[in-house]
């Protein structure tokens, strides 16, 4: 590596599956080096020697860091050999994790190409949850709230839809409902149901900025109230009061990514379920 920090570097991601896992892990590492821009070369579905040869030719033409998730030993050996010849660093990113599993479980791995994408019950559960989220977006609440795992409430531009979609990809059936001052949410929300309800809020400044961009995109200049900061502040306070009245938790998404918001919702949901389970066990014990 040169003594001076480069402005960019080539990052080759080789996978025998879709490459999603590898891309996520690589981004998590690359973002720690904000002063250097990665040029990603994603090589998915590399499963034969011929396919790998084409990929390694690209590595030779644009040398850089090589990260890979491949399970066939002959392909792994070829990646390592060629990278040594080219004097570029390479890493099988799942190997350290698999070694921990093997050490703890006392059993060797059984390599399965694209094993994380097998069409099992969890996979179809995620597809079902995604269909549910799309069908119950932006106020299209289910007739039976017990079908939903999570219901997200919030005023316009609080990331309800992307959060719902992300949660659905994790297997949670999620509906979302816009809150509008002066319009009470459906009465069914106040009745007994099993869905976990959570409210999203953000700072008026952040919401105003997003709404202004939205107005600019749709070309409508007659939405002054929609982007007025004081009006937005009243909407936020309405959301907070409504959630407080019903005991629904509130998450401020001003400085949170969709992934962070979803992770917080999942944690709150699990805390609620564990609390309910503990209460049920205590009731059984008392009985």
C-alpha positions in Angstrom: 0.0 0.0 0.0 1.3 3.5 -0.7 2.4 5.8 2.1 -0.2 8.4 1.3 -3.9 7.6 1.8 -5.6 7.1 -1.6 -8.8 8.9 -2.5 -10.4 5.7 -3.6 -9.8 2.0 -3.8 -11.2 -1.0 -5.6 -13.3 -3.5 -3.6 -14.1 -6.8 -5.1 -17.0 -8.8 -3.6 -17.2 -12.4 -4.8 -20.2 -14.5 -3.8 -21.7 -17.8 -4.8 -25.1 -16.4 -3.8 -26.7 -13.0 -4.3 -23.9 -11.1 -2.5 -26.3 -9.3 -0.2 -24.6 -10.6 3.0 -21.2 -9.7 1.7 -22.2 -6.3 0.5 -23.7 -5.4 3.8 -20.6 -6.5 5.7 -18.3 -4.7 3.3 -20.3 -1.4 3.6 -20.2 -1.7 7.4 -16.4 -1.8 7.2 -15.9 0.7 4.4 -18.0 3.4 6.1 -15.4 3.6 8.8 -12.9 5.1 6.3 -14.9 8.1 5.2 -11.8 9.8 3.6 -11.5 7.0 1.1 -14.2 6.1 -1.5 -14.6 2.4 -2.3 -15.3 1.5 -5.9 -17.4 -1.7 -5.5 -17.2 -4.6 -8.0 -19.9 -7.0 -7.0 -19.6 -10.5 -8.5 -22.7 -12.6 -7.5 -23.5 -16.3 -8.3 -19.9 -17.3 -8.9 -20.1 -21.1 -8.8 -17.9 -22.5 -11.5 -14.2 -22.2 -12.3 -15.0 -20.5 -15.6 -17.1 -17.9 -13.8 -14.4 -17.3 -11.3 -11.7 -17.0 -14.0 -13.7 -14.0 -15.5 -13.9 -12.4 -12.0 -10.2 -12.8 -11.3 -9.5 -11.2 -14.6 -11.4 -8.1 -13.4 -9.4 -8.2 -10.2 -6.2 -8.2 -12.2 -7.4 -5.2 -14.2 -8.5 -3.2 -11.2 -6.5 -4.5 -8.2 -7.9 -4.0 -4.7 -9.3 -5.7 -1.6 -11.0 -9.0 -2.3 -13.7 -10.2 0.0 -15.6 -13.4 -0.7 -18.2 -15.8 0.6 -17.7 -19.0 -1.4 -18.0 -22.6 0.0 -16.4 -24.7 -2.8 -12.9 -25.5 -1.7 -11.4 -25.5 -5.2 -12.8 -22.0 -5.8 -11.5 -20.8 -2.5 -8.0 -22.2 -3.2 -8.0 -20.5 -6.6 -9.1 -17.1 -5.2 -6.3 -17.3 -2.5 -3.7 -18.4 -5.0 -4.5 -15.7 -7.6 -4.7 -13.0 -5.0 -1.2 -14.0 -3.7 0.1 -13.8 -7.2 -1.4 -10.3 -7.7 -0.3 -9.2 -4.2 -3.8 -8.1 -3.2 -5.4 -8.8 0.2 -8.2 -11.3 0.3 -10.5 -12.6 3.0 -13.2 -15.3 3.3 -15.4 -13.1 5.5 -17.5 -16.0 7.0 -14.5 -18.2 7.9 -13.9 -16.6 11.3 -17.5 -16.9 12.2 -17.7 -20.5 11.0 -14.6 -21.3 13.1 -16.4 -20.0 16.2 -19.4 -22.1 15.4 -17.3 -25.2 14.8 -15.3 -24.7 18.0 -18.4 -24.2 20.2 -20.5 -26.9 18.5 -17.8 -29.5 18.2 -18.9 -30.3 14.7 -17.6 -29.5 11.2 -19.6 -27.4 8.8 -21.6 -28.9 6.0 -21.1 -26.4 3.1 -24.3 -25.4 1.3 -24.1 -23.0 -1.6 -26.5 -20.1 -1.0 -27.7 -21.8 2.2 -29.0 -18.5 3.6 -31.4 -18.2 0.7 -33.1 -21.6 1.0 -36.8 -21.7 0.4 -37.8 -22.7 3.9 -40.6 -21.7 6.2 -38.8 -18.5 7.3 -38.4 -17.4 3.6 -42.1 -17.8 2.8 -43.0 -16.1 6.1 -41.0 -13.1 5.0 -42.8 -13.1 1.6 -46.1 -13.3 3.4 -45.1 -10.4 5.7 -44.1 -8.3 2.7 -47.4 -8.8 0.9 -49.2 -7.9 4.1 -47.2 -4.6 4.5 -47.9 -3.6 0.9 -51.6 -4.3 1.3 -51.8 -2.4 4.5 -49.7 0.7 3.7 -50.7 4.3 4.5 -53.9 3.7 6.5 -55.1 0.5 4.9 -55.5 -1.2 8.3 -56.6 -4.9 8.4 -60.1 -5.6 9.6 -58.6 -7.9 12.2 -55.7 -6.2 14.0 -54.7 -9.6 15.4 -53.3 -10.4 12.0 -50.7 -7.7 12.3 -47.5 -8.0 14.4 -46.8 -4.3 14.4 -48.8 -1.1 13.6 -46.8 2.1 12.9 -48.4 5.5 13.5 -47.0 8.9 12.4 -47.6 12.1 10.6 -46.6 12.5 7.0 -42.9 12.0 6.2 -41.8 10.1 9.3 -40.5 7.1 7.4 -43.5 4.9 8.1 -43.6 3.0 4.8 -39.9 2.2 4.5 -39.8 1.1 8.1 -42.8 -1.1 7.5 -41.1 -2.7 4.4 -37.9 -3.3 6.3 -39.7 -4.9 9.2 -41.6 -7.1 6.7 -38.3 -8.2 5.2 -37.5 -9.4 8.7 -40.7 -11.4 8.8 -42.9 -9.0 10.8 -46.4 -8.3 9.4 -46.6 -4.5 9.6 -49.3 -2.0 8.9 -48.9 1.8 9.0 -51.3 4.6 9.6 -50.9 8.3 8.9 -51.9 10.6 11.8 -53.7 13.8 11.0 -54.7 16.4 13.7 -58.5 16.6 14.0 -59.0 13.1 12.6 -59.2 10.4 15.2 -57.5 7.1 14.3 -59.8 4.0 13.8 -61.7 3.0 16.9 -60.4 -0.5 16.5 -56.9 0.6 17.6 -58.4 1.4 21.1 -60.1 -2.0 21.3 -58.4 -5.2 22.5 -56.0 -6.6 19.9 -52.6 -8.3 19.8 -50.7 -5.9 17.4 -47.9 -3.9 18.8 -48.5 -0.2 18.2 -45.7 2.3 18.0 -45.6 6.0 17.0 -42.9 7.7 15.0 -42.0 11.4 15.3 -39.2 13.6 14.1 -38.1 17.2 14.6 -40.3 19.8 12.8 -37.2 21.0 11.0 -36.4 17.6 9.6 -40.0 16.9 8.5 -40.2 20.4 6.9 -37.1 19.7 4.9 -38.3 16.3 3.7 -41.8 17.8 2.9 -40.2 20.7 0.9 -38.3 18.2 -1.2 -41.5 16.3 -1.7 -43.4 19.4 -2.8 -40.6 20.2 -5.2 -40.7 16.8 -6.7 -44.5 16.7 -7.2 -44.5 20.3 -8.4 -47.4 21.5 -6.2 -46.9 25.1 -4.9 -50.2 25.2 -3.0 -49.2 23.2 0.0 -47.9 26.0 2.3 -49.4 24.5 5.5 -47.8 21.1 4.6 -44.3 22.6 4.9 -45.0 25.2 7.6 -42.8 24.6 10.6 -45.3 25.8 13.2 -48.0 23.6 11.7 -45.7 20.6 11.7 -44.8 21.3 15.3 -48.5 21.0 16.2 -48.8 17.8 14.3 -45.8 16.3 16.2 -47.3 17.4 19.5 -50.6 15.8 18.5 -48.8 12.5 17.7 -47.0 12.6 21.1 -50.3 13.3 23.0 -52.2 10.6 21.2 -49.5 8.0 21.9 -49.1 9.0 25.5 -52.8 8.8 26.0 -52.9 5.2 24.8 -49.6 4.2 26.3 -48.0 3.6 22.9 -44.2 4.0 22.7 -42.7 6.8 20.6 -39.5 6.7 18.6 -37.9 9.9 17.4 -36.5 9.1 14.0 -34.8 12.5 13.4 -31.3 11.1 13.5 -32.1 7.4 13.0 -31.8 5.4 9.8 -34.7 3.1 8.8 -32.6 0.1 10.0 -32.0 1.7 13.4 -35.7 2.5 13.8 -36.7 -1.0 12.8 -34.2 -2.5 15.3 -35.6 -0.4 18.1 -39.2 -1.4 17.2 -38.1 -5.1 17.2 -36.4 -4.7 20.6 -39.5 -3.0 22.1 -41.7 -5.8 20.7 -39.6 -8.5 22.2 -39.5 -6.7 25.5 -43.3 -6.6 25.4 -43.6 -10.3 24.6 -41.1 -11.2 27.3 -43.0 -9.1 29.8 -46.2 -10.8 28.8 -44.6 -14.2 29.1 -43.2 -13.4 32.5 -46.6 -12.2 33.7 -48.3 -15.3 32.4 -45.8 -17.5 34.2 -46.3 -15.6 37.4 -50.0 -15.9 37.1 -49.7 -19.6 36.5 -47.4 -19.9 39.5 -49.8 -17.9 41.7 -52.7 -20.1 40.6 
